[in-house]
Amino acid sequence: MSALAEAFGRPEYVVLWRKALAAVRRGQARFGYKAPDPAAAAAVSELLGVPVTAGIGMTFPVEELDALLRASSFHCGLTDVLSAVHGQEVVAGDASPSRDEWVDELLRDALTTAGLSTAPWASVWVDQVRRYAKIAPERLAGPAVEAAAVLARINLDPGAVPTVWVPRAELAGVGLDRGRKLAALVLRAAALAHGVPLPRGAEAERRLWERCGVAVDGLSSTVVWRGSVVALRDVATVPVVPPGAVVWVCSSPRLAEVAGPVDLVCLAGRLGVAARMLLARLASLRVDLRVHGDFDAAGLLVVREVLSLTGGTPWRMGADDYRSALDLARSEGIDLPPLDGEVGPTPWDPRLGDALRAGWSVPEEMLLDLLIPDLV
């Protein structure tokens, strides 16, 4: 046995050299590697001078690995090492499997490294990427590994509703921005996992990202908490309240503006990502969430969504409250807009559906004088 074969032929290096051999013979610029056990991780880490963790995938550029080996005490290149440990001469680019087979192997290796190889969408994703992604095999290894790593961190369960959202940039820097190849790979898998069409356009992409617990950024989605505007990226760190405290939830910024810094969440008419994340955080503390909104189709929808998400209770949202609001509007000469569209169910008070046949919407901001005293 040659000195090279003895030095580099240890069992702990078997997977590393097998992956490197395939990459060199194909002319790849890089290859994926995952240490199969702690012993292999420790041996490869010591050999290459880079941290390696068992079961965690990483990517090695072929040129860098070659340079590291040439700087070792043996002063030999990667092909020399591979020739020694495999007992036959290895020449870069001397293998020519079909490009389809090459792409499939790269993608399957990436999914295996990320623990996703048995996912129900995995084989279809591999097939679709090979046919439609338009990424040459020579350039696919890195993006495939990165895409699989992102997919392992996001929600791909169509039956699960995220309670925490991560900005895209925290997952992969600019790699998940619109038009990037990495974003296309991840969105294709996400669409398959959630059983929805591949998104076309910014709005469809945003909705799919949000299904996955990913926000397009950390700033555009905001929520008003205690009279201050809080961006998504800050929701996880803002001070909240002790368990069991009463927290009010409203729709109108006017109510939040008048109320000031009380324990009030204002949704501004929409249950966006930042609001969902803050409400889920409050609900996890088992606070007493009391929810109000506009008496119209959109407002009642938001109330239903908040109650479903948090297990909270309605706040002045019953049939009697609606009738009192109509009486107040008549007595003060307030013009109410007509109630358009289907209002949907009101399971907290089935009588409200009958009351709403009066046909008038009641904006929350019209009821400030009734709601503010509850907050004191």
C-alpha positions in Angstrom: 0.0 0.0 0.0 1.3 3.4 -0.9 1.9 6.1 1.7 -0.9 8.1 0.2 -3.3 5.2 0.3 -2.4 4.5 3.9 -2.7 8.1 5.0 -6.0 8.9 3.2 -7.6 5.4 3.0 -9.1 5.5 6.5 -12.7 4.3 6.8 -13.7 7.7 8.1 -12.9 9.3 4.7 -14.8 6.8 2.5 -17.9 9.0 2.0 -15.8 12.2 1.4 -13.6 10.5 -1.3 -16.6 8.9 -3.0 -18.4 12.2 -3.3 -15.1 13.9 -4.4 -14.5 11.2 -7.0 -17.9 11.7 -8.6 -17.4 15.5 -8.7 -13.9 15.3 -10.2 -14.8 12.8 -12.9 -17.8 14.9 -13.9 -15.9 18.2 -13.9 -18.1 19.6 -11.1 -17.0 22.8 -9.4 -18.3 21.7 -6.0 -20.0 18.8 -4.2 -22.1 18.1 -1.2 -20.9 16.1 1.8 -22.5 14.9 5.0 -20.4 13.1 7.6 -22.2 9.8 8.4 -21.1 9.7 12.0 -19.1 11.6 14.6 -15.9 9.7 13.9 -16.0 10.7 10.2 -16.8 14.3 11.1 -13.9 14.5 13.5 -11.5 12.9 10.9 -12.5 15.1 8.0 -12.5 18.2 10.2 -8.9 17.5 11.3 -7.9 16.7 7.7 -9.3 19.8 6.1 -9.1 22.2 9.1 -12.8 23.1 8.8 -15.6 22.4 11.3 -17.7 19.4 10.3 -20.7 18.1 12.2 -22.1 14.6 11.8 -25.4 14.6 9.9 -25.1 18.2 8.8 -24.6 18.8 5.1 -22.0 21.1 3.7 -20.5 22.0 0.3 -16.9 21.7 -0.7 -15.5 23.5 -3.7 -13.2 21.1 -5.6 -10.5 23.7 -6.2 -10.3 24.6 -2.5 -10.1 20.9 -1.5 -7.3 20.4 -4.0 -5.4 23.4 -2.6 -5.8 22.2 0.9 -4.3 18.8 0.0 -1.4 20.4 -1.9 -0.6 22.4 1.2 -0.5 19.3 3.3 2.7 17.4 4.2 2.2 15.1 1.2 2.1 18.0 -1.3 -0.3 16.1 -3.6 -3.4 17.1 -5.4 -6.9 15.8 -5.1 -6.7 13.5 -8.2 -3.5 12.0 -6.7 -5.3 11.2 -3.5 -8.4 9.8 -5.3 -6.2 7.6 -7.5 -4.3 6.2 -4.5 -7.4 5.4 -2.4 -9.4 4.0 -5.3 -6.5 2.0 -6.8 -6.9 3.4 -10.3 -5.9 6.5 -12.1 -8.5 9.3 -11.8 -8.7 11.9 -14.5 -10.9 15.0 -14.2 -13.8 14.8 -16.6 -13.3 11.2 -17.5 -16.9 10.1 -16.7 -19.9 11.1 -18.7 -23.2 9.9 -17.1 -26.3 11.4 -18.6 -26.9 14.9 -17.5 -30.4 13.9 -16.3 -28.8 11.3 -14.0 -26.3 13.8 -12.8 -29.0 16.4 -12.0 -31.2 13.7 -10.2 -28.3 12.6 -8.1 -27.3 16.2 -7.1 -30.9 16.9 -6.1 -31.5 13.6 -4.2 -28.2 14.0 -2.4 -29.2 17.6 -1.3 -32.6 16.3 0.0 -31.0 13.4 1.8 -28.5 15.8 3.5 -31.4 18.0 4.6 -33.5 15.0 5.8 -36.1 15.5 3.2 -35.5 12.6 0.8 -38.8 10.8 1.9 -41.0 13.8 1.7 -44.1 13.1 -0.4 -43.2 15.9 -2.8 -39.5 15.1 -3.2 -39.5 12.9 -6.3 -41.8 15.2 -8.2 -39.6 18.2 -7.3 -36.5 16.4 -8.6 -38.3 15.6 -11.8 -39.6 19.2 -12.2 -36.3 20.8 -11.4 -34.5 18.6 -14.0 -37.0 19.5 -16.7 -37.8 23.2 -15.9 -35.2 24.8 -13.7 -32.7 25.5 -16.5 -29.7 25.2 -14.3 -26.7 23.4 -15.7 -25.5 20.4 -13.6 -22.1 22.1 -13.2 -23.8 25.0 -11.4 -26.5 23.1 -9.5 -24.7 21.5 -6.6 -24.5 24.6 -4.5 -28.0 25.9 -5.1 -29.5 22.4 -4.6 -27.8 22.1 -1.1 -28.9 25.7 -0.2 -32.5 25.1 -1.4 -32.7 21.9 0.6 -31.4 23.6 3.7 -34.0 26.3 3.4 -36.8 23.8 2.8 -35.8 22.0 6.0 -36.4 25.2 8.0 -39.8 26.3 6.7 -43.3 25.0 7.1 -44.1 22.5 4.4 -47.1 20.9 6.2 -50.3 22.1 4.4 -52.3 21.3 7.5 -50.2 23.5 9.8 -50.7 27.2 10.4 -47.4 29.0 11.2 -47.3 31.0 14.5 -43.8 32.4 13.8 -42.6 34.0 10.5 -39.0 34.4 9.5 -38.0 37.2 7.0 -36.6 35.7 3.8 -33.3 37.4 4.3 -32.7 35.6 7.5 -32.9 32.3 5.6 -30.6 32.9 2.7 -29.7 36.6 2.4 -30.6 37.9 -1.1 -30.9 34.3 -2.5 -34.7 34.2 -1.9 -35.4 37.5 -3.6 -37.7 37.5 -6.6 -36.1 36.1 -9.8 -33.2 34.3 -8.1 -32.6 30.7 -9.0 -32.6 29.6 -5.3 -36.0 31.3 -4.7 -37.4 29.4 -7.8 -36.1 26.1 -6.4 -37.6 26.6 -3.0 -41.0 28.0 -4.2 -41.4 25.0 -6.6 -41.0 22.6 -3.7 -43.2 24.7 -1.4 -46.0 24.7 -4.0 -45.8 21.0 -4.4 -45.8 20.5 -0.6 -48.8 22.7 -0.1 -50.7 21.5 -3.1 -51.0 24.8 -4.8 -50.0 26.0 -8.3 -46.6 27.4 -8.8 -47.0 31.1 -8.1 -47.0 33.6 -10.9 -46.5 37.2 -9.7 -45.4 38.9 -6.5 -48.7 38.6 -4.7 -49.0 34.8 -5.3 -45.4 34.4 -4.2 -46.1 36.4 -1.0 -49.0 34.2 -0.1 -47.0 31.0 -0.6 -44.1 32.3 1.4 -46.5 33.1 4.2 -48.0 29.6 4.1 -44.4 28.4 4.7 -43.9 30.8 7.7 -41.7 33.1 5.6 -42.2 36.9 5.3 -41.0 38.7 2.2 -39.2 41.1 4.5 -39.1 42.1 8.2 -40.4 45.6 7.8 -43.4 45.9 5.5 -45.7 43.9 7.8 -46.5 45.8 11.0 -48.9 45.8 13.9 -49.7 48.5 16.5 -49.0 47.4 20.1 -49.5 49.7 23.0 -49.7 52.7 20.7 -46.5 52.0 18.8 -45.9 50.5 15.4 -43.9 47.2 15.6 -42.4 45.7 12.5 -42.3 41.9 12.1 -38.6 41.6 12.8 -39.2 43.1 16.2 -42.3 41.2 17.3 -40.4 38.4 19.0 -38.6 40.8 21.3 -41.1 43.5 22.2 -42.2 43.4 25.9 -45.5 41.8 26.4 -47.7 41.1 29.4 -47.7 38.5 32.3 -49.8 35.4 31.8 -53.5 35.9 32.6 -53.5 39.7 31.8 -56.3 41.3 29.7 -55.3 42.3 26.2 -57.6 44.2 23.9 -57.7 43.6 20.2 -59.2 46.2 17.8 -59.4 47.1 14.1 -59.3 50.9 14.0 -56.1 52.9 14.3 -58.3 55.7 15.6 -59.0 53.6 18.7 -55.4 52.8 19.2 -54.5 56.5 18.7 -57.0 57.7 21.4 -56.3 54.8 23.8 -52.5 55.4 23.9 -50.1 53.0 25.5 -52.6 50.5 27.0 -52.4 46.7 26.4 -54.1 47.0 23.0 -53.3 45.3 19.7 -54.5 47.2 16.6 -54.9 45.3 13.4 -55.7 48.2 11.1 -58.4 46.1 9.4 -56.1 43.2 8.4 -54.7 40.2 10.1 -51.2 40.4 8.6 -48.1 38.4 9.4 -46.8 40.7 12.2 -50.2 40.8 13.8 -50.6 37.0 13.6 -47.1 36.5 15.2 -47.8 38.9 18.0 -51.3 37.4 18.7 -49.8 33.9 18.7 -47.2 35.0 21.1 -49.7 36.6 23.4 -52.0 33.5 23.2 -49.1 31.3 24.2 -49.0 33.3 27.5 -52.6 32.4 28.1 -53.6 36.1 28.3 -57.3 37.1 28.2 -57.7 38.4 24.6 -60.8 40.4 24.0 -61.6 41.1 20.3 -63.5 43.8 18.6 -63.9 44.8 14.9 -66.1 46.5 12.4 -69.6 45.3 12.0 -69.2 44.5 8.3 -68.2 41.5 6.2 -64.4 42.2 6.4 -64.5 43.1 10.1 -66.4 40.0 11.1 -64.0 37.9 9.1 -61.0 39.3 11.0 -62.8 38.8 14.3 -63.4 35.1 13.4 -59.8 34.7 12.3 -58.5 36.2 15.6 -60.8 34.1 17.7 -59.8 31.0 15.9 -56.1 31.8 16.1 -56.0 32.8 19.8 -59.0 31.3 21.5 -59.9 34.8 22.6 -63.4 36.2 23.4 -65.5 38.8 21.6 -65.6 42.3 23.0 -68.9 44.1 22.5 -69.6 42.1 19.3 -73.0 40.7 20.1 -76.4 41.4 18.5 -77.4 43.8 21.3 -74.1 45.7 20.8 -74.9 46.0 17.1 -78.5 47.3 17.8 -77.1 49.8 20.3 -74.7 51.1 17.7 -77.6 51.6 15.2 -79.5 53.5 17.9 -76.5 55.6 18.6 -76.0 56.4 14.9 -79.7 57.5 14.6 -79.6 59.6 17.7 -76.5 61.5 16.6 -77.4 61.7 13.0 -74.4 59.6 11.8 -74.6 58.3 8.2 -73.8 54.6 8.1 -72.6 52.8 5.0 -74.7 50.0 3.7 -73.7 46.4 4.6 -72.5 44.8 1.4 -71.6 41.1 0.8 -72.1 38.0 2.9 -71.2 38.6 6.5 -70.5 35.0 7.3 -71.2 33.1 10.5 -71.1 34.7 14.0 -70.8 31.6 16.2 -70.1 33.7 19.3 -73.7 35.1 19.0 -75.9 33.5 16.3 -78.4 36.3 16.9 -76.0 38.8 15.4 -76.6 37.3 12.0 -80.3 38.1 12.3 -79.6 41.6 13.6 -77.3 42.4 10.7 -80.3 42.0 8.3 -80.9 45.7 9.2 -78.4 46.2 6.4 -76.0 48.8 7.9 -72.3 48.6 8.5 -70.9 50.1 11.8 -67.3 51.1 11.6 -65.4 50.5 14.9 -64.2 54.2 15.1 -67.8 55.3 15.4 -67.9 53.5 18.8 -64.9 55.1 20.5 -67.0 56.5 23.3 -68.3 53.1 24.1 -65.0 51.2 23.8 -62.5 53.5 25.5 -64.0 53.2 29.0 -63.4 49.4 28.9 -59.7 50.1 28.5 -59.3 52.1 31.7 
